[in-house]
Structures are given as C-alpha cells and as structure tokens.
Amino acid sequence: MTQPSMDKASIIEFSNTVRDRLYEETKNRAANYGIFPDKIQDVDKEFEDSIVIGAMVFNRKIKRQREQLVREVREKGYDQLIDEVTYTWFNRFVALKFMEVNGYLPGNVKVFSSNEVGKTEPDILSKSLKLDFLNIDRNAVIDLKSAGKDEELYKYLTLSLCNYLNKIMPFLFENIEDHTELLFPDKLLHTDSILRDINSIIKEEDWKEVEVIGWIYQDYINPRKDKVFADLKKNIKISKENIPAATQLFTPKWIVKYLVENSVGRLWLESNPNKDLQAKFRYFIEQETRPCWQR
C-alpha cells in the first residue's frame, strides 16, 4: 500500500529558490520606488497626476499605490511588509502553476508555459486577445502589444487572472491590494527569471499531486520555524506574526486517511456493516471482537 513518492528534494529546492528570489525581487521593486530597509525616500516633486523621485517620474496610479506602500511600511515595518508581499506572490504563483498543470484554469489557459512544444512564451501572452472571460481592456492589450511592452502586458494579464479567480475562489485568491500589485516581480519573461524555476525544478507529474502544495508551504516556512525555535532557546518569545511558522505542520494524505478510516469510518461500519465499503479503506485496521467482560 505504498504511496507514489514525490521528489521531496526538488520540492525543497523549489521552495528555497523561488522564495529567496521573490524576496530579493520584492526588495528591489520597493527600492525602485524609494523604499529601503532604513529609510523612505522623499518625493522630490508632486503633481496631481504624478510624482518625481530622483530621476524617475511615476504616473497617477503608481502615485496612489506608493502612498499605500508607504503607509504599510510605517505601520508594519519594512521587514514584515516585504515578507507579506513575498508570500503573497509565492502563494499566487504556486496556486496558478498547480491549476495550470491540472487543467483547472478557465479556458485551460497557460500562465507559465505553452501547449506548443518548444515554445517559451506563455500562452496567456500569445493568446491575450482571446481571453474574453477576463473582461480585459482590449485596446490596452493592443497598445501594449504594438509597443512591444510584453513585460507590462504579462503583468496586466496575470493580475487580471488573479482578480478573476478572486471572484470564484476568494479564500485562495484574496484581493490584490495596491501596494502588492506595485511590487509585482519584474522581468518575468527573461530566460533566467523565476518563471524558469517554476517550470523546471519540480517535475510536472509531481504538480499533479495535491499534496505538493502542502509540502511546498511547509518547506517555505521552515527557515522561519528554525529561527523561532532558535530564538526560544535564547528566551526570545514568539511574536504573533511567527506563530503559524512555529505551529503549523503539513499532514500527508495517507495519515489523514488513516485517521478518518479508523475513527469516523469505524463508527460508520459498526452501525452500517458494509464489506464493499470496508474493502475501499486502505488503512483500516481490523480489531478483535471480544465479549465485553473480556475487555
């Protein structure tokens, strides 16, 4: 009754690689808007529809998004904010990859890869004008394609898909806030980007196992969990932000089945004997039936 085993080493490599690269990318994106670990750069000039920071001019939308980012940094602190945004995009990308491989995305759209063998450009980009279910601005898509702004178009389409999925699965795809959108990873279409890691590190057959998400999450938080327990040895209390990392542990599917079959399953069979049903319980343990006076 052995379960098909996933390549756990590749899952650890994936979690570490994508987490660390996303973390650095999030910091780089924040720095692009004048947000650093030790300071928030002042706006040099501010207009109704734009701001100027250094030699960079940002439009009205980015102005609004940066204002929220600054508020979040001042309220939560730089490190916590970067951690939160990193995890948000890590979580989104893992969910999208799992759904893509299993054919769960609307229109069977490919976000990170293509149905065409040997093609590196994601289908969501090459078929951007055929994604009617996303309710995208076709004129904006045409303008971006005509201008060759593929990175900007890819960001627009990916955000549109996440917002569409929010309406269907709000428990998984929460609303993307302004500051989170602002820190969307840059240059994802480059050959050495995070997309390459998402597509190559974990085998496609492992992405088809729902357990892969649990293992990825556990490996994602392992460094934080290790730090929490190391701090406890130094009498440093666990902060509320680190409670999940210290207490959450992924439970493999076979353990869940074992527990359910030998608890709820057993109670059901005792009241409703059914040999066919019992035969389907892979982890059910037969117990001796003895007179009550012998127990």
C-alpha positions as CSV (number, residue, x, y, z in Angstrom):
1,M,0.0,0.0,0.0
2,T,2.9,2.3,-0.7
3,Q,2.0,5.8,-2.0
4,P,3.7,7.1,-5.2
5,S,6.5,9.2,-3.8
6,M,7.2,12.7,-4.9
7,D,10.7,14.1,-5.3
8,K,10.9,15.9,-1.9
9,A,14.4,17.2,-2.7
10,S,13.2,19.1,-5.7
11,I,10.3,20.5,-3.6
12,I,12.7,21.8,-1.0
13,E,14.9,23.3,-3.8
14,F,11.8,24.9,-5.4
15,S,10.6,26.4,-2.1
16,N,14.1,27.8,-1.2
17,T,14.9,29.1,-4.7
18,V,11.6,30.7,-5.5
19,R,11.1,32.1,-2.0
20,D,14.6,33.7,-1.9
21,R,14.4,35.0,-5.4
22,L,11.0,36.5,-4.9
23,Y,12.2,38.1,-1.6
24,E,15.1,39.8,-3.3
25,E,12.9,40.9,-6.2
26,T,10.3,42.4,-3.8
27,K,13.0,44.4,-2.1
28,N,14.3,45.5,-5.5
29,R,10.9,46.6,-6.6
30,A,10.4,48.5,-3.3
31,A,13.8,50.2,-3.8
32,N,12.7,51.3,-7.3
33,Y,10.0,53.4,-5.6
34,G,12.3,54.8,-2.9
35,I,11.5,52.3,-0.2
36,F,14.6,51.0,1.6
37,P,15.2,49.0,4.9
38,D,16.4,52.0,6.7
39,K,14.6,54.9,5.0
40,I,11.7,56.1,2.8
41,Q,13.0,58.4,0.2
42,D,11.2,61.8,0.0
43,V,9.2,62.7,-3.1
44,D,11.1,65.4,-5.0
45,K,8.1,66.8,-6.8
46,E,4.4,66.0,-6.5
47,F,1.7,66.9,-9.0
48,E,-2.0,66.0,-9.2
49,D,-1.3,63.2,-11.7
50,S,2.3,62.2,-11.0
51,I,5.3,62.3,-8.7
52,V,9.0,62.6,-9.2
53,I,11.5,60.6,-7.1
54,G,15.1,61.2,-8.1
55,A,15.2,61.0,-11.9
56,M,12.1,58.8,-12.0
57,V,8.6,60.1,-12.9
58,F,5.6,58.0,-11.9
59,N,2.0,58.3,-13.0
60,R,-1.2,58.8,-11.0
61,K,-1.8,55.1,-10.4
62,I,1.7,54.4,-9.1
63,K,1.5,57.6,-7.0
64,R,-1.6,56.1,-5.3
65,Q,-0.1,52.7,-4.9
66,R,3.2,54.1,-3.5
67,E,1.2,56.1,-0.9
68,Q,-0.4,52.9,0.3
69,L,3.0,51.1,0.3
70,V,4.5,53.9,2.5
71,R,1.6,53.6,4.9
72,E,2.0,49.8,5.2
73,V,5.7,50.1,5.8
74,R,5.2,52.7,8.5
75,E,2.5,50.6,10.2
76,K,4.1,47.1,9.9
77,G,7.8,47.8,9.4
78,Y,9.8,47.2,6.3
79,D,10.8,43.5,7.0
80,Q,7.3,42.3,7.8
81,L,5.8,44.1,4.7
82,I,8.4,42.6,2.4
83,D,7.7,39.1,3.9
84,E,4.0,39.5,3.4
85,V,4.3,40.6,-0.2
86,T,6.8,37.9,-1.0
87,Y,4.5,35.2,0.4
88,T,1.5,36.7,-1.5
89,W,3.2,36.3,-4.8
90,F,4.8,33.0,-3.9
91,N,1.3,31.7,-2.9
92,R,-0.3,33.0,-6.1
93,F,2.3,31.5,-8.4
94,V,2.2,28.1,-6.7
95,A,-1.6,28.1,-7.0
96,L,-1.5,29.1,-10.6
97,K,1.1,26.5,-11.5
98,F,-0.9,23.7,-9.8
99,M,-4.1,24.8,-11.6
100,E,-2.3,25.1,-14.9
101,V,-0.8,21.6,-14.8
102,N,-4.1,20.1,-13.8
103,G,-6.1,22.0,-16.3
104,Y,-8.1,23.9,-13.7
105,L,-7.6,27.4,-15.1
106,P,-10.5,28.9,-17.1
107,G,-10.1,28.3,-20.8
108,N,-7.3,26.0,-19.9
109,V,-5.0,29.0,-20.3
110,K,-1.3,28.5,-19.6
111,V,0.2,31.2,-17.4
112,F,3.8,30.0,-17.2
113,S,4.2,27.7,-20.2
114,S,2.7,26.8,-23.6
115,N,0.7,24.0,-25.1
116,E,3.0,24.2,-28.1
117,V,6.1,22.1,-27.7
118,G,9.3,24.1,-27.7
119,K,7.6,27.4,-27.3
120,T,8.8,29.5,-24.3
121,E,6.3,32.4,-24.5
122,P,3.4,31.7,-22.1
123,D,0.1,31.1,-23.8
124,I,-1.6,33.8,-21.7
125,L,0.7,36.3,-23.5
126,S,0.4,35.0,-27.1
127,K,-3.4,34.5,-26.8
128,S,-4.0,37.7,-24.9
129,L,-6.8,38.9,-27.3
130,K,-8.7,35.6,-26.9
131,L,-9.1,35.8,-23.1
132,D,-12.6,37.2,-23.2
133,F,-13.6,35.7,-19.9
134,L,-11.1,38.0,-18.1
135,N,-13.0,41.1,-19.2
136,I,-9.8,42.8,-20.2
137,D,-9.4,46.1,-21.9
138,R,-8.7,45.0,-25.5
139,N,-7.5,48.5,-26.5
140,A,-5.0,48.5,-23.7
141,V,-3.8,45.0,-24.7
142,I,-3.4,46.1,-28.4
143,D,-1.5,49.2,-27.3
144,L,0.9,47.2,-25.2
145,K,1.4,44.5,-27.9
146,S,2.0,47.2,-30.5
147,A,4.6,48.9,-28.3
148,G,6.4,45.7,-27.6
149,K,5.7,46.0,-23.9
150,D,5.5,42.3,-23.2
151,E,6.5,42.5,-19.6
152,E,3.9,45.1,-18.8
153,L,1.3,43.1,-20.7
154,Y,2.2,39.9,-18.9
155,K,1.8,41.7,-15.6
156,Y,-1.6,43.1,-16.6
157,L,-2.9,39.7,-17.8
158,T,-1.6,37.8,-14.7
159,L,-3.2,40.4,-12.4
160,S,-6.5,40.2,-14.4
161,L,-6.5,36.4,-14.0
162,C,-5.8,36.6,-10.2
163,N,-8.7,39.2,-9.8
164,Y,-11.0,36.9,-11.9
165,L,-10.1,33.9,-9.7
166,N,-10.8,36.1,-6.6
167,K,-14.5,36.1,-7.6
168,I,-14.5,32.3,-7.8
169,M,-12.2,31.4,-5.0
170,P,-11.8,34.3,-2.6
171,F,-10.5,32.0,0.1
172,L,-7.4,31.4,-2.1
173,F,-7.1,34.4,-4.3
174,E,-7.6,37.3,-2.0
175,N,-8.0,40.8,-3.3
176,I,-4.6,42.2,-4.5
177,E,-4.0,45.5,-2.8
178,D,-2.4,48.5,-4.4
179,H,1.0,48.0,-2.7
180,T,1.1,44.3,-3.5
181,E,0.4,45.0,-7.2
182,L,3.1,47.7,-7.2
183,L,5.6,45.1,-6.1
184,F,4.8,42.5,-8.7
185,P,8.0,40.8,-9.8
186,D,9.8,42.4,-12.7
187,K,11.3,40.9,-15.9
188,L,9.5,37.5,-15.6
189,L,9.8,36.8,-19.3
190,H,13.6,36.8,-19.2
191,T,15.2,33.4,-19.8
192,D,16.7,33.3,-16.3
193,S,13.7,34.6,-14.4
194,I,11.6,33.0,-11.6
195,L,9.3,31.5,-14.3
196,R,12.2,29.2,-15.3
197,D,12.4,27.9,-11.8
198,I,8.6,27.5,-11.5
199,N,8.6,25.4,-14.7
200,S,11.7,23.4,-14.3
201,I,12.5,22.5,-10.7
202,I,9.5,20.3,-9.8
203,K,8.5,17.6,-12.2
204,E,5.1,18.0,-13.9
205,E,3.8,14.7,-12.6
206,D,4.5,15.9,-9.0
207,W,2.5,19.1,-9.7
208,K,-0.5,16.8,-10.4
209,E,-0.4,15.6,-6.7
210,V,-2.5,17.9,-4.5
211,E,0.0,17.2,-1.6
212,V,2.7,19.1,-3.4
213,I,1.1,22.4,-2.2
214,G,1.3,21.3,1.4
215,W,4.9,20.2,1.1
216,I,5.9,23.4,-0.7
217,Y,4.3,25.5,2.1
218,Q,6.0,23.5,4.8
219,D,9.4,24.0,3.2
220,Y,8.6,27.7,2.6
221,I,8.2,28.4,6.3
222,N,11.0,26.0,7.5
223,P,13.7,28.7,7.8
224,R,11.4,30.9,9.9
225,K,10.4,28.0,12.1
226,D,14.0,27.1,12.7
227,K,14.7,30.7,13.7
228,V,11.7,30.8,16.0
229,F,12.9,27.7,17.9
230,A,16.5,29.0,18.0
231,D,15.2,32.3,19.5
232,L,13.2,30.3,22.1
233,K,16.5,28.8,23.3
234,K,17.6,32.4,23.9
235,N,14.4,33.2,25.8
236,I,13.0,35.3,22.9
237,K,9.3,35.0,22.8
238,I,7.4,34.0,19.7
239,S,5.7,37.0,18.1
240,K,2.2,36.8,16.8
241,E,3.5,37.0,13.2
242,N,5.6,33.9,13.7
243,I,3.0,31.7,15.4
244,P,2.0,30.0,12.1
245,A,5.6,29.1,11.3
246,A,6.1,27.6,14.7
247,T,2.9,25.6,15.0
248,Q,1.8,24.6,11.5
249,L,2.8,21.2,10.2
250,F,1.7,19.6,6.9
251,T,-0.2,16.3,7.4
252,P,0.3,13.9,4.5
253,K,-2.8,12.5,2.8
254,W,-2.1,8.9,4.0
255,I,-2.1,10.0,7.6
256,V,-5.4,11.9,7.2
257,K,-6.9,8.8,5.5
258,Y,-5.7,6.5,8.3
259,L,-7.2,8.8,11.0
260,V,-10.5,9.2,9.2
261,E,-10.9,5.5,8.3
262,N,-10.1,4.3,11.8
263,S,-12.4,6.9,13.6
264,V,-15.4,8.1,11.6
265,G,-15.0,5.1,9.2
266,R,-15.0,2.6,12.0
267,L,-18.1,4.2,13.7
268,W,-20.0,4.1,10.4
269,L,-19.1,0.4,9.8
270,E,-20.1,-0.6,13.3
271,S,-23.6,0.8,12.7
272,N,-23.8,0.0,8.9
273,P,-21.7,-3.1,8.2
274,N,-20.6,-3.0,4.5
275,K,-17.8,-5.3,3.3
276,D,-17.6,-3.5,-0.1
277,L,-17.1,-0.1,1.6
278,Q,-14.6,-1.5,4.1
279,A,-12.5,-3.0,1.3
280,K,-12.0,0.5,0.0
281,F,-10.5,1.6,3.3
282,R,-6.8,1.2,2.5
283,Y,-5.6,2.0,6.1
284,F,-8.4,0.4,8.1
285,I,-7.2,-1.9,10.9
286,E,-9.3,-4.8,11.9
287,Q,-9.9,-5.1,15.6
288,E,-10.7,-8.3,17.5
289,T,-14.3,-8.6,18.6
290,R,-14.3,-9.9,22.2
291,P,-17.1,-10.2,24.8
292,C,-17.4,-7.0,26.9
293,W,-16.4,-9.0,30.1
294,Q,-13.0,-9.8,28.5
295,R,-12.1,-6.2,27.6
